[in-house]
Amino acid sequence: MTIPTTNQTSTEILITSFVPWLAHQTSNSSDDLVAALYKRGEPTLDSVWLRHVPVCFDRAPALVIRELQRLRPRAIVCCGMAEDRSCLSIEQQATCDHQTLQTSVNVQNLIRGTTQSEISYNAGDYVCNHLYYQVLAAIDTHGLDMVAIFVHVPILTSENTAGIVSDFLRIISTL
C-alpha cells in the first residue's frame, strides 16, 4: 500500500516497510514505525511510504525498484524488522555472493545526535540484506540520482517508541 503525502510530483524520500513474516508476529516493527509516523503526520518532508512490502526475495526488490524508477526520489529509506536488536541500526552495507555494496551516505553523520541508533555492518542473511543490495545495485546500474539506506527497527515497546521515532525523524531529516 502506498501512502502519499500531499505532493507526489517532487518526492523527496521513499520509505518502505515489510509485512510480518513469521507465524508468531502480529506486526512488523518496520511497518509499526511507519504507521506511528503516519499517525503523527510525519515526516514533514515530502515523502511516499510504500508499506507492506512482501518478504520475498524476488517480489520485494522488484516492487521497490519499480517505485524508485517511477518516483525518482532524492532518497530511499528501506526499513526492516530486527527482533534481536534494541535500537535502530543503520546498515552501512549489503552483501550478495561475496560482493559488498556500501551506501554512499555518511551514516556516521546520520546518527549524530541520536540516542537509540547505531551503525551496523551486517544487514543479515535474509530479504532485508537482499533488498538493500538490489536497491544499491539498481541505483548504481541505472545511474539513478538518489541515495539509499536500510534501517533495521527493533520491536517497538511503550519504553522505546518515543526515542526510536525521534531518532528516525532526525535521521531522515539529516538524510
trRosetta pair geometry for C-beta under 8 A, 3 or more apart (Angstrom, degrees):
i j d omega theta_ij theta_ji phi_ij phi_ji
1 50 7.8 158 80 -156 38 44
1 51 5.0 -21 65 64 88 100
1 52 5.5 54 13 28 87 124
2 48 6.0 -7 -167 179 104 104
2 49 6.9 151 -156 80 51 52
2 50 5.4 -17 -100 -101 80 66
2 51 7.5 172 -88 19 27 74
2 67 7.5 174 -97 -121 127 132
3 38 6.1 5 122 -120 158 134
3 48 7.4 158 75 -164 47 56
3 49 4.5 -13 55 61 96 107
3 51 6.4 29 -4 -5 109 117
4 8 4.8 -36 -150 -72 140 109
4 48 5.1 -20 -107 -114 71 86
4 49 7.8 -164 -77 26 27 70
5 8 7.7 152 58 -67 61 64
5 46 5.6 -152 72 -143 132 56
5 47 5.6 73 -9 52 125 59
5 48 7.1 -118 8 -77 78 49
6 46 7.4 -87 56 -119 78 91
7 10 6.1 -2 132 38 115 86
7 46 5.4 -51 69 -130 97 129
8 11 5.9 0 -160 -60 55 100
8 48 6.2 58 -123 -76 92 118
8 71 7.3 -89 -175 -128 93 101
10 46 5.9 50 92 96 82 162
11 14 6.5 39 159 -60 133 81
11 46 6.0 -138 -126 128 36 102
11 47 6.7 73 -157 -131 83 29
11 48 5.3 -29 -129 -9 130 109
11 71 4.7 -16 41 177 157 111
11 72 7.2 132 58 75 108 56
11 73 4.4 -71 120 -97 108 85
11 74 7.6 -164 113 1 64 74
12 45 4.7 -91 75 165 150 110
12 46 4.6 114 0 67 102 81
12 47 6.0 -58 63 -74 89 67
12 73 6.3 33 119 -160 18 93
12 74 5.0 -25 -157 26 55 118
12 75 6.9 1 154 30 68 91
13 43 7.3 15 54 57 142 139
13 45 5.8 61 7 109 118 128
13 46 7.6 145 23 90 74 53
13 47 4.3 -25 70 -111 90 103
13 48 7.7 -172 94 31 51 59
13 73 5.6 95 -122 -179 13 135
13 74 6.7 -45 -67 59 57 88
13 75 4.9 -18 -110 73 81 94
13 76 7.1 150 -162 -98 63 28
13 77 6.1 10 -175 1 114 106
13 172 6.1 47 -133 -162 171 112
13 175 7.1 81 -101 99 127 129
14 47 7.0 169 -84 -162 24 80
14 48 5.3 -16 -112 67 72 94
14 49 7.9 158 -162 -93 51 26
14 50 6.3 16 -177 -4 98 112
14 64 7.9 139 135 -158 133 83
14 67 6.1 146 -152 131 148 117
14 68 6.6 -135 38 -90 161 66
14 71 5.9 122 -72 83 124 149
14 73 4.3 -164 -18 -4 93 154
14 75 7.5 -163 29 100 67 49
14 76 4.5 -18 66 -113 100 82
14 77 7.3 177 88 28 51 62
15 34 6.1 164 129 -112 122 113
15 47 5.8 26 -5 174 106 131
15 48 7.5 178 27 88 70 44
15 49 4.9 -23 70 -112 99 74
15 50 7.2 176 85 28 45 69
15 76 7.7 172 -79 -161 32 55
15 77 4.8 -10 -111 68 75 102
15 79 6.7 20 -176 -10 86 115
15 172 7.5 -20 -83 -109 122 142
16 30 8.0 3 116 155 61 129
16 49 7.7 159 -87 -164 31 55
16 50 4.6 -19 -105 73 80 101
16 51 7.6 177 -154 -83 47 29
16 53 5.3 27 -178 -29 112 138
16 64 5.7 -15 -84 -112 160 116
16 76 7.2 15 -7 -176 106 100
16 77 7.3 -177 22 93 68 54
16 78 4.8 -12 56 -122 115 65
16 79 6.2 -178 85 26 58 73
17 28 6.5 154 167 99 98 120
17 30 4.1 176 -141 128 89 96
17 31 4.0 142 141 -81 134 63
17 33 7.2 -179 -103 57 134 89
17 34 4.5 -123 -28 -3 144 140
17 49 7.5 3 4 -176 104 97
17 50 7.6 171 24 93 62 58
17 51 5.1 -4 55 -128 106 66
17 52 7.0 19 90 -34 86 33
17 53 6.6 164 87 11 32 95
17 79 4.9 -17 -95 73 74 111
17 80 7.8 166 -142 -82 53 37
18 21 6.8 -28 152 -33 126 114
18 28 4.9 -120 88 168 83 164
18 30 5.4 62 27 60 82 135
18 31 6.5 -110 68 -37 43 103
18 52 7.4 41 -179 -141 24 23
18 53 5.1 -59 -99 65 57 88
18 54 7.7 9 -147 148 80 6
18 55 5.4 62 -167 -70 125 89
18 60 7.6 -12 -106 -119 100 126
18 79 7.5 -138 -1 97 80 70
18 80 5.7 41 -4 -120 128 72
18 81 6.6 -102 59 -4 120 96
18 127 7.5 113 -110 101 143 130
18 128 7.9 -80 -35 -80 145 84
19 28 6.0 142 153 -16 15 137
19 31 7.0 40 -97 -38 32 150
19 52 4.8 45 -68 -151 91 70
19 53 7.0 -148 -10 68 78 38
19 54 6.2 -5 18 -109 123 43
19 55 6.2 -116 61 -15 85 92
20 25 3.9 -174 -156 110 115 116
20 26 6.7 -149 -83 108 160 10
20 27 5.7 -129 -61 -150 115 11
20 28 4.8 -160 -75 -49 54 86
20 31 8.0 -87 -44 29 67 135
21 25 6.8 25 42 43 44 145
21 28 7.2 54 -8 -90 81 119
21 55 3.8 -12 -93 30 135 166
21 127 7.8 178 -95 24 167 140
22 25 4.8 91 62 -5 81 109
25 28 6.5 46 163 -77 137 61
25 81 7.8 96 -135 119 147 171
27 31 6.3 -128 180 75 93 110
27 32 5.3 88 134 -61 133 105
28 31 4.5 71 70 14 95 106
28 32 6.8 -165 88 -13 44 86
28 80 7.9 -61 175 -155 119 48
28 81 4.8 -122 -167 -40 81 132
29 32 5.0 -47 -138 36 40 118
29 33 6.3 46 158 -24 67 98
29 81 4.4 116 37 -119 91 95
29 82 7.6 -77 61 35 135 51
29 83 7.8 157 -4 -81 130 58
29 153 4.4 -158 121 111 105 107
29 154 6.3 -96 156 109 165 25
29 155 5.2 -131 -74 -107 137 35
29 156 5.3 153 -140 -13 98 87
30 33 5.9 -50 -155 30 29 112
30 34 6.8 25 149 -12 61 105
30 79 3.7 158 -154 128 107 99
30 80 5.1 -34 -57 -111 148 12
30 81 5.1 -110 -15 -51 93 69
30 151 7.7 140 -122 92 99 87
30 152 8.0 -71 -77 -144 107 38
30 153 4.8 154 -84 27 60 129
31 34 5.5 -51 -146 40 39 110
31 35 6.0 43 152 -21 68 105
31 51 5.7 90 -131 -156 99 99
31 52 6.5 58 -110 -66 138 59
31 79 7.9 162 -53 98 42 120
32 35 5.6 -54 -146 38 29 113
32 36 6.4 33 153 -22 64 104
32 153 7.6 -174 58 131 93 143
32 156 5.1 -147 116 22 136 136
33 36 5.7 -53 -149 33 31 111
33 37 6.5 29 153 -16 64 104
33 79 6.4 -124 65 180 131 155
33 153 5.0 -120 -23 -135 142 156
33 156 6.6 167 -68 -58 76 136
33 164 6.7 -98 -112 135 113 119
33 165 7.0 -177 -148 -91 83 72
33 168 6.2 144 -177 -65 126 169
34 37 5.7 -54 -150 37 33 112
34 38 6.2 36 151 -23 66 106
34 49 5.5 141 -168 -159 123 131
34 51 5.7 -173 106 -97 148 104
34 79 6.7 174 -45 52 107 151
35 38 5.5 -52 -145 35 32 114
35 39 6.4 36 155 -21 64 102
35 51 7.6 80 -62 -124 81 143
36 39 5.8 -51 -150 32 31 112
36 40 6.6 22 154 -11 62 110
36 156 7.4 -167 -32 -157 145 166
36 161 6.7 -158 -124 -170 162 113
36 165 5.7 -101 122 -95 131 125
37 40 5.8 -65 -152 43 32 107
37 42 4.3 -94 -162 80 82 100
37 43 6.4 -19 -173 -38 125 66
37 49 8.0 167 85 -91 120 145
37 165 6.7 175 -74 -142 78 99
37 168 7.2 -97 -72 107 126 133
37 169 7.5 164 -117 -75 110 93
38 41 7.7 40 -178 -71 31 24
38 42 7.6 -91 -59 56 20 64
38 49 6.7 -91 -76 25 114 168
40 165 7.5 101 -6 -173 157 139
41 44 7.9 37 132 -83 85 67
42 165 7.8 106 61 -176 158 104
42 169 6.0 -56 -174 -102 141 116
43 47 5.8 65 54 -2 103 141
43 169 6.0 162 -106 -129 98 81
43 172 5.4 -105 -78 101 161 139
43 173 7.0 -168 -158 -63 129 82
45 172 6.8 -142 30 141 136 107
45 173 6.9 176 -31 -102 123 65
47 73 7.8 43 -132 -133 64 135
47 172 7.9 -3 -80 177 147 140
48 67 7.5 -152 108 -179 134 121
48 71 6.0 -117 30 -128 150 156
48 73 7.1 -135 31 -74 104 127
50 53 6.3 54 130 -61 101 101
50 63 7.4 163 174 141 137 106
50 64 6.7 156 97 -108 155 74
50 67 5.6 -46 -73 -100 150 177
53 60 5.2 75 159 -132 112 85
53 63 6.0 176 -135 86 92 137
53 64 6.4 15 -124 -58 141 103
53 131 7.6 75 138 -119 147 152
54 59 4.7 2 67 98 128 132
54 60 5.9 -132 75 -68 68 78
54 63 7.3 113 25 -3 91 149
55 60 6.8 21 -122 -62 23 130
55 126 8.0 -3 -170 153 105 116
55 127 5.1 176 -161 28 71 164
56 59 3.9 30 84 35 129 105
56 60 5.4 161 62 -23 64 88
56 127 6.8 60 33 -116 13 138
57 60 7.0 -39 -119 28 9 107
57 61 7.7 -8 172 4 44 107
57 127 5.9 -126 -78 -105 57 85
57 130 5.4 -43 -133 137 81 165
58 61 7.3 -83 -168 42 23 93
58 62 6.3 12 157 -13 64 122
59 62 5.7 -66 -144 42 31 112
59 63 5.9 29 164 -20 70 111
60 63 6.2 -62 -149 37 23 107
60 64 6.3 10 162 -8 63 113
60 127 5.6 96 11 -175 161 116
60 130 7.4 95 72 95 127 105
60 131 4.8 -68 130 -89 123 115
61 64 5.9 -62 -138 45 32 104
61 65 5.6 26 167 -15 71 113
61 130 6.8 -98 -42 136 121 88
61 131 5.3 -166 -72 -122 80 61
61 134 3.6 -10 -132 101 141 157
61 135 6.8 -140 -132 -49 89 70
61 138 7.8 165 -176 -30 104 132
62 65 6.3 -59 -138 41 21 105
62 66 6.2 26 158 -23 59 110
63 66 5.9 -58 -151 33 25 113
63 67 6.7 20 154 -14 61 106
64 67 5.7 -57 -153 37 34 110
64 68 6.4 39 148 -23 66 103
64 76 7.5 101 178 -169 109 144
64 78 6.8 21 -146 -99 154 115
64 131 6.3 69 22 -161 153 107
64 134 7.9 111 69 96 117 113
64 135 6.1 -49 120 -85 128 110
65 68 5.3 -46 -146 32 38 117
65 69 6.4 35 156 -16 66 103
65 134 6.6 -86 -51 140 126 105
65 135 6.6 -156 -78 -103 84 63
65 138 4.7 -159 -128 -102 119 171
66 69 6.0 -58 -151 39 29 108
66 70 6.2 25 153 -17 64 112
67 70 5.6 -57 -140 41 32 110
67 71 5.7 6 170 2 71 116
68 71 6.6 -66 -130 49 19 91
68 72 7.3 73 170 -83 53 34
68 73 7.0 -81 -130 25 63 91
68 76 6.1 -38 -99 -64 107 144
68 135 7.0 148 -51 -141 153 90
68 138 6.6 109 78 115 151 135
68 139 7.5 -92 175 -76 149 80
68 144 6.5 4 156 -146 114 165
68 146 7.1 -147 -159 56 104 156
69 72 7.3 13 -165 -63 22 73
69 138 7.9 -91 -53 169 99 127
69 142 7.2 -63 -97 158 102 168
69 144 7.5 -104 -92 -95 62 129
72 144 7.1 -152 -128 -154 75 101
72 145 7.5 30 -168 56 99 87
72 146 7.1 -166 -169 -48 54 127
73 76 5.9 118 70 -66 128 73
73 146 5.9 77 87 -126 65 139
74 145 7.9 -39 -126 122 54 83
74 146 5.8 166 179 -122 20 85
74 147 7.5 -1 148 25 64 83
75 146 5.9 177 -85 -170 30 91
75 147 5.0 -17 -114 64 86 84
75 148 7.0 163 -164 -84 65 38
75 149 7.5 2 -176 8 109 91
75 172 7.9 170 98 -147 140 77
75 175 5.2 132 -178 151 172 118
76 135 6.3 -125 92 -172 145 137
76 146 6.4 60 -11 148 90 131
76 147 7.6 -161 29 96 66 45
76 148 4.6 -8 63 -112 98 86
76 149 7.7 180 92 31 59 53
77 148 7.7 178 -78 -154 32 57
77 149 5.7 -5 -117 65 70 92
77 150 7.9 147 -166 -103 51 26
77 151 6.1 7 -176 0 98 117
77 171 7.9 117 -124 119 139 112
77 172 6.1 -56 -45 -100 159 104
77 175 7.0 -152 -69 -12 115 179
78 128 7.7 154 133 -151 118 73
78 131 5.9 -177 -171 124 154 122
78 132 6.0 -158 67 -86 145 77
78 135 6.3 -170 -34 -11 140 163
78 148 7.0 22 -4 -172 102 103
78 149 7.4 -161 32 97 73 45
78 150 4.7 -25 73 -110 102 77
78 151 7.2 167 85 23 49 68
79 150 7.5 164 -86 -162 27 59
79 151 5.0 -22 -107 70 76 95
79 152 7.7 147 -159 -98 59 20
79 153 5.6 27 -174 -21 106 119
80 124 7.9 -105 110 17 147 145
80 127 7.6 175 -123 92 138 87
80 128 3.8 -131 53 -107 177 117
80 131 7.6 150 -60 48 129 135
80 150 6.8 1 9 -176 108 104
80 151 7.6 161 27 85 63 49
80 152 5.5 -32 75 -109 85 67
80 153 7.0 175 84 18 31 83
81 152 7.2 30 144 -160 10 75
81 153 5.9 -47 -107 67 48 86
81 155 7.6 49 -161 -74 103 61
82 85 3.9 16 121 16 124 119
82 89 6.1 18 10 22 165 127
82 124 7.8 -152 -105 -58 97 127
82 152 3.7 48 -27 169 129 118
82 153 6.5 152 21 61 84 31
82 154 5.8 -48 78 -87 88 54
83 154 7.5 92 -132 -151 17 60
83 155 5.8 42 -131 -43 61 106
85 89 5.5 -72 -163 -27 162 124
85 152 5.9 78 30 122 156 121
85 154 4.7 -124 93 -85 79 95
86 116 7.9 -107 130 -160 74 95
86 154 5.4 55 -136 -106 15 160
86 160 7.6 -145 -178 -105 71 155
87 116 4.3 -157 -135 175 101 69
87 117 5.7 -157 156 -83 113 23
87 118 5.5 92 88 -4 126 99
87 154 6.2 24 -24 -16 10 131
87 160 8.0 -138 -100 -158 58 132
87 164 7.5 -169 -149 -98 55 88
87 167 7.8 6 -172 59 95 174
88 114 7.4 -75 54 171 124 147
88 116 6.1 86 8 116 88 81
88 117 4.2 -23 69 -108 105 83
88 118 7.3 162 85 24 57 61
88 151 5.7 -19 -168 -168 103 105
88 152 7.1 150 -162 76 49 57
88 153 6.3 -11 -111 -106 76 58
88 154 7.2 -104 -65 -1 41 88
88 164 6.0 138 -47 -142 103 83
88 167 5.4 -167 14 110 140 134
88 168 6.4 174 -94 -72 153 81
88 171 7.3 -130 133 -28 154 152
89 117 7.6 173 -78 -157 24 64
89 118 5.6 -20 -110 71 67 89
89 119 7.5 75 -161 -170 66 11
89 120 3.9 29 -179 -21 113 133
89 151 7.0 146 73 -160 50 52
89 152 4.0 -6 56 53 106 108
90 107 4.8 173 121 -156 129 119
90 110 5.7 143 -124 94 170 138
90 111 6.2 -143 12 -55 137 110
90 117 6.4 37 -18 -179 103 110
90 118 7.3 -165 23 93 78 38
90 119 5.5 -40 69 -109 94 57
90 120 6.7 160 68 20 38 81
90 149 5.9 -26 -158 -177 95 126
90 150 7.6 134 -160 78 48 50
90 151 5.8 -22 -99 -103 62 76
90 171 6.9 -169 -81 -140 128 140
91 94 6.7 51 147 -62 133 79
91 103 7.4 117 100 -21 72 124
91 120 5.3 -37 -98 75 59 100
91 121 7.7 124 -153 -105 63 18
91 122 7.8 -106 -128 71 95 26
91 123 4.3 53 -143 -86 144 99
91 128 7.9 163 -47 150 157 110
91 132 6.1 -39 97 -136 148 164
91 149 6.9 150 55 -175 75 71
91 150 4.1 -12 39 72 127 102
91 151 7.3 -144 2 -76 86 26
91 152 6.7 87 -46 -18 102 97
92 102 5.9 -20 155 -141 78 95
92 103 6.4 -125 -162 26 38 100
92 107 5.5 -116 -94 16 78 152
92 119 5.7 47 -49 -178 108 103
92 120 6.8 -161 1 83 84 44
92 121 5.2 -20 43 -98 121 67
93 100 5.2 15 174 -176 133 104
93 101 6.4 164 -154 84 81 41
93 102 4.4 -41 -93 -97 96 69
93 103 7.1 -132 -79 -4 46 73
93 121 6.1 19 34 -150 105 67
93 123 6.9 -133 94 -17 49 114
94 100 7.2 163 83 -150 36 62
94 101 5.6 -12 60 59 85 91
94 123 4.8 -30 -103 34 75 155
94 129 5.1 155 -146 -164 93 67
94 130 7.7 170 -175 -69 126 11
94 132 3.8 175 -69 102 142 107
94 133 3.7 -143 125 -65 127 74
94 136 6.0 170 38 12 120 136
94 150 7.0 80 -62 2 114 146
95 98 7.3 4 -176 -113 106 14
95 99 6.7 158 -154 79 63 43
95 100 4.8 -26 -97 -96 84 76
95 101 7.8 176 -84 19 37 65
95 123 7.4 167 13 42 77 105
95 129 6.5 -26 46 -176 68 123
95 133 6.7 -82 53 -86 13 129
96 99 5.6 -23 70 60 69 94
96 101 7.9 2 17 1 98 103
96 129 7.7 161 -66 142 79 98
96 130 6.9 90 -92 -118 113 63
96 133 4.5 121 -28 171 118 161
96 134 7.9 81 -50 -54 154 68
101 133 5.8 126 34 -137 119 68
101 136 4.1 155 127 116 137 140
101 137 6.2 -134 -53 -61 164 72
101 140 7.3 -126 -142 -15 131 143
102 136 7.7 151 67 -153 14 150
103 107 6.6 86 71 -50 131 108
103 136 6.7 -108 -86 -103 57 120
103 147 6.8 69 -173 -176 96 93
103 148 6.0 -130 -122 83 99 67
103 149 5.4 40 -126 -96 159 66
103 150 7.8 -157 -60 7 128 76
104 147 5.5 -116 66 -123 100 99
105 109 8.0 -122 168 55 80 105
105 110 6.5 39 151 -43 119 128
105 147 5.0 105 -60 173 99 134
105 148 7.6 -140 -14 69 119 31
105 149 5.4 -47 40 -66 152 107
105 175 6.8 -18 -136 -127 140 88
106 109 4.3 52 105 8 109 114
106 110 7.1 165 98 -18 60 84
107 110 5.0 -46 -150 29 47 120
107 111 6.6 30 159 -10 73 102
107 119 5.1 115 121 -114 126 110
107 149 6.9 134 -98 -124 101 124
108 111 6.6 -67 -152 40 29 96
108 112 6.9 49 148 -46 62 95
108 119 6.7 -24 -79 -57 60 144
109 112 5.6 -36 -154 0 37 120
109 174 6.4 -173 135 168 89 129
110 114 8.0 5 133 -18 63 133
110 117 7.8 -106 121 144 89 147
110 149 7.2 106 -98 -105 169 164
110 171 5.0 43 180 -140 99 85
110 174 5.3 162 -123 94 56 133
110 175 6.4 31 -113 -68 109 81
111 114 4.8 -79 -162 31 64 126
111 117 4.5 -152 -130 108 102 118
111 118 6.8 74 -135 -107 157 15
111 119 6.3 -121 -6 -49 148 84
111 167 7.9 10 -134 -164 71 109
111 171 7.0 6 -82 -97 53 102
112 174 7.6 145 50 -123 92 158
113 170 6.1 -139 100 -177 108 145
114 117 3.9 -1 123 27 149 120
114 166 8.0 155 -136 111 77 85
114 167 4.1 70 -148 -133 112 101
114 170 5.6 179 -83 79 89 140
114 171 6.8 19 -74 -57 138 92
115 163 5.7 -86 81 -158 112 114
115 166 7.6 12 31 92 106 122
115 167 6.5 -128 42 -73 64 112
116 160 6.5 145 -148 -159 158 99
116 163 4.4 92 -11 138 140 116
116 164 5.6 -78 98 -79 141 59
116 167 5.1 -128 58 -27 84 150
117 167 4.7 171 -38 -177 115 138
117 171 6.7 159 -115 -63 163 125
120 123 7.0 127 112 -71 115 53
120 152 6.7 -3 23 22 157 126
123 128 5.6 -147 169 119 90 99
123 129 3.9 135 106 -98 103 79
123 132 5.3 -96 -165 40 160 152
123 133 7.8 174 78 -40 150 86
123 150 5.9 46 -126 87 123 148
123 152 7.6 -179 -136 -48 61 117
124 128 5.1 60 46 62 132 115
124 129 4.7 -148 72 -32 73 111
124 152 7.8 126 -27 -92 118 136
125 129 6.2 -5 -95 22 14 149
126 129 6.4 108 53 21 39 98
126 130 7.1 -79 136 -2 32 106
127 130 5.3 -60 -141 44 36 114
127 131 5.8 40 160 -23 72 104
128 131 6.1 -55 -148 35 24 108
128 132 6.4 21 156 -16 61 110
128 150 6.5 122 176 -179 92 137
128 152 6.8 47 -171 -91 156 96
129 132 5.8 -58 -147 38 28 111
129 133 6.2 29 156 -20 65 108
130 133 5.8 -54 -146 36 28 111
130 134 6.3 24 157 -15 64 110
131 134 5.9 -62 -148 40 28 108
131 135 6.2 27 156 -19 66 108
131 150 7.5 130 91 -108 98 129
132 135 5.8 -56 -146 36 29 110
132 136 6.3 26 157 -15 65 107
132 148 7.4 163 -150 139 72 123
132 150 4.1 -45 -98 -47 126 146
133 136 5.9 -59 -148 40 28 108
133 137 6.1 27 154 -18 65 110
134 137 5.6 -54 -142 39 30 113
134 138 6.2 33 156 -22 65 106
135 138 5.8 -53 -145 35 29 111
135 139 6.5 32 155 -21 63 104
135 148 5.0 174 132 -157 119 163
135 150 7.9 142 49 -64 138 102
136 139 5.8 -52 -150 33 31 113
136 140 6.5 25 154 -13 63 109
136 148 5.8 -140 -80 67 69 135
137 140 5.8 -61 -151 42 31 109
137 141 5.7 26 157 -17 70 114
138 141 5.7 -54 -131 42 29 108
138 142 5.7 0 176 7 66 116
138 144 6.9 21 129 -1 79 134
139 142 6.9 -69 -133 51 15 90
139 144 4.6 -89 -136 55 62 110
139 146 6.1 -112 -128 70 116 88
139 147 7.8 78 -158 -118 158 23
139 148 6.0 -151 -35 -10 150 122
140 143 7.7 14 179 -71 25 40
147 175 7.2 -155 86 -168 126 97
149 171 7.9 -120 92 165 158 119
149 175 6.9 -113 6 -112 133 132
151 168 7.1 100 169 -120 162 95
151 171 7.2 114 -94 117 139 159
153 156 7.3 -16 160 -49 110 94
153 164 7.0 84 -150 -173 92 132
153 168 8.0 11 -103 -82 109 130
154 160 6.8 -29 84 122 124 157
154 164 7.1 -130 48 -101 93 138
156 160 6.4 -139 -143 83 53 97
156 161 4.7 63 -171 -92 105 91
156 164 6.3 -122 -111 52 93 156
157 160 5.1 63 50 24 87 94
157 161 6.5 -148 71 -32 34 88
158 161 6.5 -33 -124 8 22 116
160 163 5.6 -70 -162 50 58 108
160 164 5.4 56 146 -26 89 111
161 164 5.7 -60 -141 39 29 110
161 165 6.0 27 163 -18 67 108
162 165 6.0 -56 -146 38 26 109
162 166 6.2 27 155 -19 62 110
163 166 5.6 -55 -144 38 30 113
163 167 6.2 29 157 -17 65 106
164 167 5.9 -56 -147 38 28 109
164 168 6.2 29 155 -21 64 108
165 168 5.7 -55 -146 36 29 112
165 169 6.4 29 156 -18 64 106
166 169 6.0 -56 -150 36 28 110
166 170 6.5 28 152 -19 63 107
167 170 5.6 -57 -149 36 33 112
167 171 6.2 34 153 -22 67 106
168 171 5.6 -53 -148 35 31 113
168 172 6.4 20 159 -10 66 105
169 172 6.2 -57 -143 41 29 101
169 173 6.1 25 159 -16 65 110
170 173 6.0 -60 -145 40 27 106
170 174 6.2 26 155 -18 64 109
171 174 5.9 -59 -148 38 27 109
171 175 6.2 36 151 -29 64 106
172 175 5.2 -43 -144 28 37 121
